């Protein structure tokens, strides 16, 4: 959905129960589309709080319902199958 169409949807339905996601696994995908939606929202008169709600808080609330959403920052020394995240031990 292009940013202008998303803005029209948000005007019609509000920001309370809508989230924007960029699925990188469906053919051609633009991972920056979410940013463009946020910019279009601001240009259309939505507040920064509205943008934060649609692009961050609503998705966190929705995906958090699974009980598996982990927003903690991993330790830089974390290992994955015995390998350090930093290649070459740097």
N, C-alpha and C positions, 0 to 999 in steps of 0.2 A: 504494500500500500504506500503510495507516495506521501510525502509530508503534508501537502496541502489537503489531501483527502483525509488524512489522520486528524488534522486540525478541525475539519468539518465534523468528523465523528465525535471528537471531544467537545465541540460546541453543542452538539445534539444530545450527547449522553453524559457529559460531565467528566471529571477526572477521578472520581471516587472509586470506580471499579474497572478501570481500563489500564492495561499495561502495554508497552511497546517492546517488542523483542526482535532481534535480527537473527533468524535461523540460518546459520552458515552451512547447513547440510541439505538444502533444497535447491539444487541446480545453481543458477546464478544468484548470488547473494551479495549484498553490500553491507559489510559490518559497520560502516559509518552512517547507515540510514537512521539509526536511533539518534545520533547527534543531530542530523538534519531535521528530524522531527522536533527535537528540543529547540533548535534555532527557529523553525517555522512557528512553533508555539509562542515563543517570545515575540516574534515579529507580528503575530496575530493578537497580541495583547495579553496572553497568559502570563502569570507571574513566575518568577524563578521557583517559588514554592510549588506551583502547579507542575512545572517541569520535573522537579525533584520527586514529586508524588508519582507521576506517571512513569518516569524512567528508573526510579530506584525504590521508593517505599512500597508501591503497589506490587512490583515483582517480588520483593523480599517477603512481603506478607503472604502472597499467593504461594510461592515456592516453599516458604517456610512451613506451610500446612503439612507438607510431607514428613516433617520431623527430621529430614536429612540435610537440610541446608546448613552448611558450615561456613560462617563468615569470618572465622578466626584466621589470623595471619600465621602461616606456617613458619616454624623456626628456620632460620637460614642454614642451620646445620643438619636439617632433616635429610634422611636417606630414603632412597627408593630402591628396593631390592638390592641393598648393599652399595649402591652408587650414590655419590654426592650429587646434589643438584648442580653445583658448580663443576663443570668438567675439568679434569686435570687437577683437581684438588685446589684450585685457585681460591 
